[in-house]
Amino acid sequence: MAAALTGGIGRWAIPSGPSQPPRVASSAPPAASASGTSEQTVPNLLRAAVHALESRETVSAKLRYEAQLFGQRLLGSGSYVEQRPGRDHLFRFELRFQLGDSPSSLVNVCDGRYLWEYRNTGGKSELSRVDIVRAWRALERAGEPLAAHHAMTLPGLGGVPRLLNGLDRHFEFGPGQRGKWSNPPAIVWRVEGRWRRDPLARMLPDQAQAIAEGRADLRRLPPQVPDKVVCYLGEADGFPYRIEFRRQSPRAAEHPTDECILAVDFYDIRFDEPIDPSLLRYQPPSDTEFSDQTENFIQRLKEGR
């Protein structure tokens, strides 16, 4: 479900599962009083948020996840920690949720050398690994501009900064609305984005001409893919307190409305506090073999996904 739902953005944040179209009951975020529209462009807001997060020594947060599969509401909870010792980028993301009668989980860990991803869904376990240094060297040999960066700062490694960069690459945003958030109390920017033409054309190749002319029929997107994304960014810290993936309801043809098909809420957000070093190390399960996804990772970077 991850790549299909977000078009490749935020893959670390969304568990895989059956391809049944998800739907979330539209629940209002814990903040919503917008107090005006800013002239500041949203890409600047997103890039400023990424810069602010990348300047932190450590970041930690808890999260809630909401979707619906097979007509049942899917709720999940988890945690996120990130540390930047020197030029390295280490992080751990965990999500726990119930899929039918089976407890399921997703774990992503970047330990400084490898990017690990472990999934246990419906009693089936999958483990993959990306060799970060190998990926960096391959890009360097290919003369990719990305090779100018240290291996740990390559885009695509994961974490919240990757998610925001992915939103910026895949969606075009309008002006932001400034408002108040209740938990935690903060000033936020509500930003709303719709698909950029290039990624949309990759998903709907038979509509390439219509997309180029700005008249794409978004109803032809797979039902689990959103029409737009809404993000609530903290003004002071740049952290995305809530991210919503939304789609126009097929039941509202006469009076179009959109509904949230997936939402992630971050809370208990902490900056520059000590993190348990063991959280940033990964020990693979002894009974699970891993697949090497380094080449696929390199290809996704080259394609800008």
C-alpha positions in Angstrom: 0.0 0.0 0.0 2.9 2.4 0.8 4.2 3.3 -2.7 0.8 3.1 -4.3 -0.8 5.4 -1.8 1.7 8.2 -1.8 3.3 7.8 -5.2 6.6 6.9 -3.6 6.7 9.7 -1.0 6.9 8.9 2.6 7.3 5.2 2.1 8.8 4.8 5.5 5.6 6.1 7.1 3.0 3.8 5.7 2.7 0.0 6.2 2.3 -2.4 3.3 -0.8 -4.4 3.1 -3.4 -5.6 0.7 -4.2 -3.4 -2.3 -7.8 -2.9 -1.2 -8.7 0.8 -1.4 -8.3 2.4 2.1 -10.7 5.1 3.4 -10.6 7.1 6.6 -13.5 8.6 8.4 -12.8 12.3 8.1 -11.7 13.4 11.5 -10.8 17.0 12.2 -7.2 17.7 13.3 -6.7 19.0 16.8 -6.2 22.5 15.5 -7.8 24.3 12.8 -8.3 27.9 13.3 -6.6 29.5 10.3 -5.9 33.2 10.8 -5.0 34.3 7.3 -3.1 33.7 4.1 0.6 34.4 3.8 2.3 35.7 0.7 5.3 33.4 1.5 5.5 30.5 -1.0 4.9 27.1 0.3 8.0 25.5 -1.2 10.0 28.0 0.9 8.0 26.9 3.9 8.7 23.2 3.2 12.4 23.8 2.5 12.7 25.9 5.6 11.1 23.1 7.6 13.6 20.6 6.2 16.5 22.9 6.9 15.3 23.4 10.5 14.9 19.7 11.1 18.3 18.9 9.6 19.9 21.5 11.9 18.8 19.6 15.0 21.1 17.2 16.8 18.2 14.9 17.8 14.5 14.7 17.1 12.0 12.3 18.7 8.2 12.0 18.5 5.3 9.7 18.9 2.7 9.2 16.2 -0.8 8.0 15.5 -1.9 6.6 12.1 -5.4 6.2 10.8 -6.7 4.5 7.6 -9.4 1.9 6.7 -9.1 -1.5 4.9 -11.8 -3.9 4.0 -14.4 -1.6 5.5 -12.7 -1.7 8.8 -10.9 1.2 10.5 -7.2 0.7 10.8 -5.4 2.5 13.7 -1.7 2.4 14.4 0.7 4.0 16.8 4.4 4.3 16.8 7.6 6.4 17.4 10.3 8.2 15.5 13.8 9.1 16.6 16.5 10.8 14.6 20.1 11.8 15.4 22.7 13.6 13.4 26.2 13.0 14.9 28.5 15.1 12.7 27.5 14.6 9.1 25.8 11.2 9.7 22.0 10.8 9.7 20.7 8.0 11.9 17.0 7.3 12.6 14.5 4.7 13.7 10.8 4.6 12.8 8.4 2.1 14.3 4.7 1.5 13.6 2.4 -1.0 15.2 -1.1 -1.7 13.9 -3.7 -4.5 13.7 -4.4 -6.1 10.4 -7.4 -8.4 10.7 -6.7 -10.7 13.7 -3.0 -10.3 13.3 -0.8 -7.7 15.1 1.5 -6.1 12.5 4.5 -3.9 12.6 6.9 -1.9 10.5 10.5 -0.9 11.5 12.9 1.3 9.6 16.4 1.8 11.0 19.3 3.8 9.4 22.3 2.8 11.5 25.0 4.8 9.7 26.0 2.1 7.2 22.8 0.3 6.3 19.1 1.2 5.9 17.0 -1.6 7.2 13.3 -2.2 6.7 11.4 -4.9 8.6 7.7 -5.6 7.9 5.5 -8.1 9.7 2.0 -8.0 8.2 -0.6 -10.7 8.6 1.9 -13.1 10.0 4.3 -12.7 7.1 7.7 -11.2 7.7 9.9 -9.4 5.1 13.3 -7.8 5.7 15.3 -5.6 3.3 18.6 -3.7 3.5 20.2 -0.9 1.5 24.0 -0.5 1.6 24.3 3.3 1.9 28.0 3.6 1.2 27.6 1.3 -1.9 24.8 3.5 -3.1 26.8 6.6 -2.7 29.8 5.2 -4.5 27.6 4.0 -7.4 26.1 7.4 -7.8 29.6 9.0 -7.7 30.9 6.7 -10.4 27.8 7.6 -12.5 28.6 11.3 -12.1 25.3 12.0 -10.4 25.0 15.4 -8.7 23.9 13.6 -5.5 27.4 12.3 -5.2 28.6 15.7 -4.0 26.8 14.9 -0.7 28.0 12.7 2.1 26.4 9.3 2.0 24.3 9.9 5.0 22.7 13.1 3.5 21.6 11.4 0.3 17.9 12.1 -0.3 15.8 9.0 0.0 17.3 7.6 3.2 14.1 8.2 5.1 12.9 10.1 8.0 10.8 13.2 8.3 13.1 15.4 6.1 12.7 12.9 3.3 9.0 12.9 3.7 8.9 16.7 3.3 11.3 16.7 0.4 9.1 14.1 -1.2 6.0 16.2 -0.8 7.8 19.1 -2.4 8.9 17.0 -5.4 5.5 15.4 -6.0 3.0 18.1 -5.1 2.6 21.8 -6.1 1.4 23.9 -3.2 -0.7 27.0 -3.0 -0.3 29.8 -0.4 -0.3 28.7 3.2 -2.7 29.5 6.0 -1.4 30.5 9.4 -3.4 29.1 12.4 -3.3 27.7 15.9 -2.6 24.2 16.9 -3.9 22.8 20.2 -1.7 19.8 21.0 1.0 20.9 21.4 0.0 24.6 21.6 1.7 26.2 18.6 1.3 28.4 15.6 1.2 26.3 12.4 1.0 26.7 8.7 -1.6 24.7 6.8 -0.3 23.9 3.3 -2.2 22.1 0.6 -0.7 20.5 -2.5 -1.9 18.8 -5.6 0.0 16.6 -8.0 2.8 18.0 -10.1 2.4 17.2 -13.8 5.4 14.9 -14.2 4.7 12.4 -11.4 1.0 12.5 -12.3 1.8 11.6 -15.9 3.9 8.7 -14.8 0.8 7.3 -13.0 -1.6 8.1 -15.8 0.4 7.8 -19.0 -2.7 7.6 -21.2 -3.6 11.1 -20.0 -0.3 12.7 -20.7 -1.7 15.3 -23.1 -4.6 16.1 -20.8 -2.2 16.5 -17.9 0.1 18.8 -19.9 -3.0 21.0 -20.7 -4.1 21.0 -17.0 -7.3 19.0 -17.5 -6.4 15.6 -15.9 -9.2 13.4 -14.8 -8.1 12.5 -11.3 -11.0 10.1 -10.9 -8.9 7.7 -13.0 -6.2 7.4 -10.3 -6.2 4.1 -8.5 -8.7 4.4 -5.6 -5.9 4.2 -3.0 -4.0 7.2 -4.4 -4.8 10.7 -3.0 -5.9 13.7 -5.0 -4.0 16.1 -2.7 -2.0 16.3 0.5 -2.5 18.6 3.4 0.3 19.3 5.9 0.4 21.3 9.2 3.9 22.6 9.8 5.0 24.1 13.0 6.0 27.8 12.5 8.7 27.7 15.1 10.2 24.2 14.6 9.1 23.2 11.1 7.9 19.8 12.3 4.8 18.4 10.4 2.3 17.9 13.3 -0.2 16.3 10.9 -0.2 15.0 7.4 -3.3 14.1 5.5 -3.7 12.3 2.2 -7.1 13.2 0.8 -9.3 12.2 -2.2 -12.6 13.3 -3.6 -15.4 11.1 -2.5 -16.9 9.0 -5.3 -20.2 9.3 -3.4 -20.3 13.1 -3.8 -20.7 13.6 -7.5 -23.3 16.3 -7.3 -21.6 18.1 -4.4 -17.9 17.3 -4.5 -16.2 16.8 -1.2 -12.9 15.2 -0.3 -12.2 12.8 2.5 -9.1 11.8 4.3 -7.9 8.4 3.2 -4.9 8.4 5.4 -3.7 10.6 8.3 -0.5 10.7 10.4 -0.4 12.8 13.6 2.9 13.5 15.4 2.9 14.5 19.1 5.2 14.6 22.2 7.8 16.1 19.9 11.2 16.7 21.4 14.4 18.3 20.1 18.0 18.1 21.1 17.5 15.6 23.9 19.6 12.5 24.5 18.5 9.3 22.6 19.2 5.7 23.7 22.0 4.6 21.4 20.5 1.1 21.2 17.5 2.5 19.3 19.8 3.4 16.4 21.3 0.0 16.0 19.5 -2.9 14.3 19.9 -6.6 14.9 18.1 -8.6 12.2 15.9 -11.5 13.3 17.8 -14.7 13.2 15.0 -16.5 11.4 14.5 -14.0 8.6 16.7 -13.6 5.5 17.0 -10.1 4.0 16.8 -9.0 0.4 19.4 -6.5 -0.8 17.5 -3.4 -2.2 20.6 -1.3 -2.9 20.3 -1.3 -6.7 16.5 -0.5 -6.5 17.3 2.3 -4.1 20.0 3.8 -6.5 17.5 3.6 -9.4 14.8 5.4 -7.4 17.3 8.2 -6.6 18.2 8.6 -10.2 14.6 8.7 -11.2 13.8 11.3 -8.5 11.3 9.1 -6.7 
